[in-house]
Amino acid sequence: MSNAVVKLTGLTRSFEQGGVRIDVLRGIDLAVQPGEIVALLGPSGSGKSTMLQAIGLLEGGFGGKIEITGIDATAQGSNGRTSLRRDHLGFVYQFHHLLPDFNARENVVLPQLVAGKSRAEADLRADHLLEVLGLGARKDHRPSQLSGGEQQRVAVARALANRPNLVLADEPTGNLDEATADKVLVQFLELVRGEGSAALVATHNERLAAKMDRVFRLHEGKLE
């Protein structure tokens, strides 16, 4: 059994478009270790999001093997994949996808309730994460009352709410201006490291990628 939080072996993904086969991922091998933060560099359309969707067990159609905390995810049924996502993975996207009718604290509380935590425990966890991210005074505000950077920090707190082994972040600062992006990324990295989680961060920004432990480039379906 691997100690890696995620291990990819020969991961492939192809699409048919206009009768033409397009190979997006062409045999990806990768292992991310506990506590490690890895950058996945590549321009738009290079397959970064496709790769994260594979690791996140969000869609089928992939070849090869995906292991999450030593468990062969590709051998799991729908319920098994759902359990792996819930118990081991956290997600941050370019757009925050917060629930608009709930305040910041409630957005961080809800995934914990789904995972079976008590409301009191979930509230304490949400308050702690939001405080660490500088949002203690904003926890009762709804997303429409928060800035873009604040909304994305709430999304980061939500991703870490259930203490995932691995956080998958797809262009997490791509929708922010440069100064705000830098601040959010620094807070994201500090929080992930402080929580002891690992992270795989897809980005096209080389300057931000340089702040991480390892950097891979996705080029023509392969990692470099």
C-alpha positions as CSV (number, residue, x, y, z in Angstrom):
1,M,0.0,0.0,0.0
2,S,1.3,3.4,-0.9
3,N,1.9,6.2,1.7
4,A,0.9,8.8,-0.9
5,V,-2.3,10.7,-0.4
6,V,-2.9,10.3,-4.2
7,K,-1.0,8.1,-6.6
8,L,-1.7,8.1,-10.4
9,T,-0.5,5.3,-12.6
10,G,-0.9,5.5,-16.3
11,L,-3.8,8.0,-16.1
12,T,-5.4,8.6,-19.6
13,R,-8.4,10.5,-20.9
14,S,-9.5,10.8,-24.5
15,F,-12.5,12.6,-26.2
16,E,-14.1,12.2,-29.6
17,Q,-14.7,15.5,-31.3
18,G,-16.0,15.7,-34.8
19,G,-15.0,12.1,-35.4
20,V,-11.4,12.9,-34.3
21,R,-9.9,11.3,-31.1
22,I,-8.2,13.8,-28.8
23,D,-5.9,12.5,-26.2
24,V,-6.0,15.0,-23.3
25,L,-4.1,12.9,-20.7
26,R,-1.5,10.4,-22.1
27,G,-0.3,8.2,-19.3
28,I,0.1,10.4,-16.2
29,D,2.2,9.0,-13.3
30,L,2.2,11.1,-10.1
31,A,2.4,10.6,-6.3
32,V,1.7,13.4,-3.8
33,Q,2.9,12.8,-0.3
34,P,1.2,13.8,3.0
35,G,1.6,17.5,3.7
36,E,3.1,18.2,0.2
37,I,1.9,21.1,-1.9
38,V,2.3,20.5,-5.6
39,A,1.7,22.9,-8.5
40,L,0.4,21.8,-11.8
41,L,1.3,24.3,-14.4
42,G,-0.1,24.6,-17.9
43,P,-2.1,27.0,-20.2
44,S,-5.8,26.9,-20.5
45,G,-6.9,23.7,-22.4
46,S,-3.8,21.7,-21.4
47,G,-5.8,19.3,-19.4
48,K,-5.3,20.5,-15.8
49,S,-8.9,20.6,-14.9
50,T,-9.5,17.2,-16.6
51,M,-6.7,15.8,-14.4
52,L,-8.2,17.3,-11.2
53,Q,-11.6,16.0,-12.1
54,A,-10.1,12.5,-12.4
55,I,-8.4,12.7,-9.0
56,G,-11.6,14.2,-7.5
57,L,-13.5,11.2,-8.8
58,L,-16.0,13.6,-10.3
59,E,-16.5,11.8,-13.7
60,G,-15.7,8.6,-15.4
61,G,-14.1,7.7,-18.7
62,F,-10.5,7.6,-17.5
63,G,-8.0,4.9,-18.0
64,G,-5.2,3.9,-15.6
65,K,-5.3,3.7,-11.8
66,I,-6.1,6.3,-9.2
67,E,-5.3,5.6,-5.5
68,I,-6.5,7.8,-2.7
69,T,-4.8,7.2,0.6
70,G,-3.8,3.8,-0.7
71,I,-7.3,2.8,-1.7
72,D,-7.8,1.9,-5.4
73,A,-10.5,4.5,-6.4
74,T,-10.9,3.0,-9.8
75,A,-12.1,-0.3,-8.3
76,Q,-14.8,1.5,-6.2
77,G,-18.5,1.7,-7.0
78,S,-20.5,5.0,-6.8
79,N,-20.9,4.8,-3.0
80,G,-17.2,4.0,-2.5
81,R,-16.2,7.0,-4.7
82,T,-18.6,9.2,-2.8
83,S,-17.1,8.1,0.5
84,L,-13.6,8.8,-0.7
85,R,-14.5,12.3,-1.8
86,R,-16.3,13.1,1.5
87,D,-13.7,11.6,3.8
88,H,-10.4,12.4,2.1
89,L,-10.8,15.3,-0.5
90,G,-11.4,19.0,-0.4
91,F,-12.1,21.2,-3.4
92,V,-11.4,24.9,-4.3
93,Y,-12.4,26.2,-7.7
94,Q,-11.7,29.4,-9.7
95,F,-15.2,30.6,-8.9
96,H,-16.1,30.2,-5.2
97,H,-19.5,28.4,-5.7
98,L,-20.7,29.5,-2.3
99,L,-24.4,29.0,-1.4
100,P,-25.9,32.5,-1.7
101,D,-28.6,32.1,0.9
102,F,-26.2,31.1,3.6
103,N,-23.7,33.2,5.4
104,A,-19.9,32.5,5.5
105,R,-20.1,30.4,8.6
106,E,-23.0,28.4,7.4
107,N,-21.2,27.7,4.1
108,V,-18.3,26.2,6.1
109,V,-20.7,24.4,8.5
110,L,-22.8,22.6,5.9
111,P,-20.2,20.1,4.5
112,Q,-19.4,19.1,8.1
113,L,-23.0,18.4,8.9
114,V,-23.2,16.2,5.7
115,A,-20.1,14.3,7.1
116,G,-22.0,13.6,10.3
117,K,-20.5,16.2,12.7
118,S,-22.7,17.9,15.3
119,R,-23.8,21.5,14.8
120,A,-21.7,22.6,17.8
121,E,-18.6,20.9,16.5
122,A,-19.1,22.3,13.0
123,D,-19.6,25.8,14.3
124,L,-16.4,25.7,16.3
125,R,-14.4,24.4,13.3
126,A,-15.9,27.0,11.0
127,D,-15.2,29.8,13.4
128,H,-11.6,28.7,13.8
129,L,-10.9,28.5,10.0
130,L,-12.6,31.8,9.3
131,E,-10.6,33.4,12.1
132,V,-7.3,32.1,10.7
133,L,-8.2,33.5,7.3
134,G,-9.0,36.9,8.7
135,L,-12.8,36.6,8.3
136,G,-13.8,36.3,12.0
137,A,-15.7,39.6,11.8
138,R,-17.3,38.6,8.5
139,K,-18.7,35.2,9.3
140,D,-22.3,36.4,9.5
141,H,-22.2,38.0,6.0
142,R,-23.7,36.3,3.0
143,P,-21.5,35.9,-0.2
144,S,-23.1,39.0,-1.8
145,Q,-21.8,41.1,1.1
146,L,-18.2,39.9,0.7
147,S,-15.5,40.9,-1.7
148,G,-14.1,38.5,-4.3
149,G,-11.1,37.7,-2.1
150,E,-13.2,37.2,1.0
151,Q,-15.5,34.9,-0.9
152,Q,-12.6,32.8,-2.1
153,R,-11.2,32.6,1.4
154,V,-14.6,31.2,2.6
155,A,-14.3,28.6,-0.2
156,V,-10.8,27.7,1.2
157,A,-12.3,27.3,4.7
158,R,-15.1,25.1,3.3
159,A,-12.5,22.9,1.4
160,L,-10.6,22.3,4.7
161,A,-13.6,22.0,7.0
162,N,-13.6,18.2,7.1
163,R,-9.8,18.0,7.4
164,P,-9.1,16.4,4.0
165,N,-6.0,14.5,3.3
166,L,-5.8,16.3,-0.1
167,V,-7.1,19.6,-1.3
168,L,-7.6,20.0,-5.1
169,A,-7.5,23.6,-6.2
170,D,-8.3,24.5,-9.8
171,E,-7.0,28.0,-10.6
172,P,-8.0,29.1,-7.0
173,T,-6.9,32.7,-7.6
174,G,-7.7,33.0,-11.3
175,N,-10.7,35.2,-10.8
176,L,-8.9,37.7,-8.6
177,D,-6.7,40.7,-9.2
178,E,-3.0,40.2,-8.7
179,A,-2.7,41.8,-5.2
180,T,-5.7,39.9,-3.9
181,A,-4.6,36.7,-5.6
182,D,-1.2,36.9,-3.8
183,K,-2.8,37.4,-0.4
184,V,-5.4,34.6,-0.8
185,L,-2.7,32.2,-2.1
186,V,-0.4,32.9,0.9
187,Q,-3.2,32.4,3.3
188,F,-4.2,29.2,1.5
189,L,-0.7,27.8,1.6
190,E,-0.3,28.7,5.3
191,L,-3.6,27.1,6.2
192,V,-3.0,23.9,4.2
193,R,0.4,23.5,5.8
194,G,-0.9,24.3,9.3
195,E,-3.7,21.7,8.9
196,G,-1.2,19.1,7.7
197,S,-3.1,18.5,4.4
198,A,-1.5,18.0,1.0
199,A,-2.6,20.0,-2.0
200,L,-2.5,19.8,-5.8
201,V,-2.9,23.3,-7.3
202,A,-3.6,23.8,-11.0
203,T,-2.5,27.2,-12.2
204,H,-1.1,29.0,-15.2
205,N,0.8,31.5,-13.0
206,E,4.5,30.5,-12.7
207,R,5.2,33.1,-10.0
208,L,2.5,31.6,-7.7
209,A,3.6,28.0,-8.6
210,A,7.1,28.9,-7.4
211,K,5.8,29.2,-3.8
212,M,4.9,25.5,-3.7
213,D,7.0,22.5,-2.8
214,R,7.1,20.9,-6.3
215,V,6.1,22.1,-9.8
216,F,5.0,19.9,-12.7
217,R,4.1,21.1,-16.2
218,L,1.3,19.4,-18.2
219,H,2.3,19.5,-21.8
220,E,0.7,17.5,-24.6
221,G,-1.0,15.2,-22.1
222,K,2.2,14.3,-20.1
223,L,3.8,15.7,-17.0
224,E,7.2,17.3,-17.2
